[in-house]
């Protein structure tokens, strides 16, 4: 879900930049530079702030500092023992994004116009081939989860929806109507190959059926947001609280595991919490409220000030 929405939003931004390039407002090189500068100003300050905290507080991050500084900790994390997590382990997904957008942004801003509706399908196909290979060769679940190729289908589906919704890419909208057919054929092919190799069926359920169901649901939600098919849903999604959650969503993502670990230490010290339903509900509620509060403070006093500089700095 995280990757699909991200692909949709970032591709929308890139298509807007491409339109301005084609309209002659600025050069292609300036457009690429503008995207990278604005992206860096949004991602880097908060990311490196929490990475410094993680380096100071976590031995595992200190030992793996170079991958964390240059966004390839998703690959270095393959050496972790199964089930090993720490408060910065979730940042592997941001590394996947940065690797993907490094390539996708250049392709989308430089490729011939006729190829744009086709490019997401190439990435989706590559992801499916990679998943087939992983399932057939018995690769670990962690490898399948954190590899950039294993996540490309989620990102590319979001990219495809954004292209389909762009008015100047009506061909993409026609192609997208065959989306479910394509996935259905790919699913049958995948299951046939995996069954012939006696791959554990639970893995197929986790990494294929689950992904497909999420794709379909989010496709409907994004399509609704664009075309306003379900007005009650749109009214909810456009309320001030949801718009504000969108603004602080990056902070929610970055901080949530740090907050959870901090809360655990505090609650374990103050209370003798058990792991039954009531204790779990209390911990979840405390983490939920605390994460929103921390993200709000971060946006108000740190992120927003830097965010306001994006237009000025990107204009140089």
Secondary structure, DSSP 8 states (H G I E B T S, - for coil): -HHHHHHHHHHHHHHHHHHHHHTTSS-HHHHHHHHHHHHHHHHHHHHHHHHHHHHHH-HHHHHTHHHHHTT-HHHHGGGS-TT---TTGGGHHHHHHHHHHHHHHHHHHHS-GGGHHHHHHHHHHHHHHHHHHHHHHT--HHHHHHSHHHHHHHHHHHHHHHHHHSTT-HHHHHHHTTHHHHHHHHHHHHHHHHHHTT--HHHHIIIIIHHHHHHHHHHHHHHHHHH--SHHHHHHHTSHHHHHHHHTHHHHHHHHHHHHHHHHHHHHHH----SSHHHHHHHHHHHHHHHHHHHHHHIIIIIHHHHTTHHHHHT-
